[in-house]
Amino acid sequence: MSILILIVVLLLNISGYSLGYGLAKLFKLNMKRRRTLSIEIGMQNAGLGTVLALKYFSSEVALPAALFVIVSVITSALLARVWRRNGIN
């Protein structure tokens, strides 16, 4: 696995969290909805990408999508834990 793929996957994931939170804040949503939107956009269609890549292409093509699924689950759990631990309301 290339380190470049991991870096790109992490950047995409973090960008999704940031954009989701930022847009929710822009539209003046409450904190609970900001967090929900952040995680939803950060994890957006991760599993679907893997399934589609396997169906229409090869397992090599599906690797970044599969890695994105794993990274999304881990980073979402970490983000939720940080928010809970720090009591960010």
C-alpha positions as CSV (number, residue, x, y, z in Angstrom):
1,M,0.0,0.0,0.0
2,S,1.4,3.3,-0.9
3,I,1.8,6.0,1.7
4,L,0.4,8.5,-0.8
5,I,-2.9,6.6,-0.9
6,L,-3.1,6.7,2.9
7,I,-2.4,10.5,2.9
8,V,-5.0,11.2,0.3
9,V,-7.6,9.1,2.1
10,L,-6.9,10.9,5.3
11,L,-7.1,14.3,3.7
12,L,-10.4,13.5,2.0
13,N,-11.8,12.2,5.3
14,I,-10.7,15.2,7.3
15,S,-11.9,17.6,4.6
16,G,-15.3,16.0,4.8
17,Y,-15.5,16.4,8.5
18,S,-14.3,20.0,8.3
19,L,-16.6,21.0,5.4
20,G,-19.6,19.3,7.1
21,Y,-19.0,21.1,10.3
22,G,-18.3,24.4,8.6
23,L,-21.4,24.3,6.5
24,A,-23.5,23.4,9.4
25,K,-22.0,26.3,11.4
26,L,-22.6,28.7,8.4
27,F,-26.3,27.7,8.4
28,K,-26.4,28.2,12.2
29,L,-27.3,24.7,13.1
30,N,-27.1,23.7,16.7
31,M,-24.0,21.8,18.0
32,K,-25.6,18.4,17.8
33,R,-26.5,18.8,14.2
34,R,-23.1,20.2,13.4
35,R,-21.5,17.1,14.7
36,T,-23.9,14.8,13.0
37,L,-23.4,16.5,9.6
38,S,-19.7,16.6,10.1
39,I,-19.5,12.8,10.6
40,E,-22.0,12.0,7.9
41,I,-20.1,14.0,5.3
42,G,-16.8,12.7,6.5
43,M,-18.0,9.1,6.0
44,Q,-20.1,9.8,2.9
45,N,-20.6,6.7,0.8
46,A,-17.4,5.0,1.8
47,G,-18.8,1.5,1.6
48,L,-20.7,2.2,-1.7
49,G,-17.4,3.2,-3.3
50,T,-15.8,-0.1,-2.5
51,V,-18.8,-2.1,-3.7
52,L,-19.0,-0.2,-7.0
53,A,-15.2,-0.5,-7.6
54,L,-15.3,-4.2,-7.0
55,K,-18.3,-4.7,-9.3
56,Y,-17.1,-2.6,-12.2
57,F,-13.3,-2.6,-11.9
58,S,-10.8,-4.7,-10.0
59,S,-9.7,-5.2,-6.4
60,E,-6.8,-2.9,-7.0
61,V,-9.1,-0.1,-7.9
62,A,-11.2,-0.9,-4.8
63,L,-8.3,-0.6,-2.5
64,P,-8.4,3.1,-1.9
65,A,-12.2,3.0,-1.3
66,A,-11.8,0.0,1.1
67,L,-9.1,1.9,3.0
68,F,-11.4,4.9,3.1
69,V,-14.0,2.8,4.9
70,I,-11.5,1.7,7.5
71,V,-10.1,5.2,8.0
72,S,-13.6,6.7,8.2
73,V,-14.7,4.4,10.9
74,I,-11.6,4.9,13.0
75,T,-11.5,8.7,12.6
76,S,-15.2,9.0,13.3
77,A,-14.9,7.1,16.5
78,L,-11.9,9.2,17.5
79,L,-13.7,12.5,16.7
80,A,-16.7,11.4,18.7
81,R,-14.5,10.4,21.6
82,V,-12.7,13.8,21.6
83,W,-16.0,15.7,21.4
84,R,-17.3,13.7,24.3
85,R,-14.2,13.8,26.4
86,N,-13.7,17.6,26.0
87,G,-17.4,18.3,26.5
88,I,-17.5,20.5,23.4
89,N,-21.0,21.8,23.2
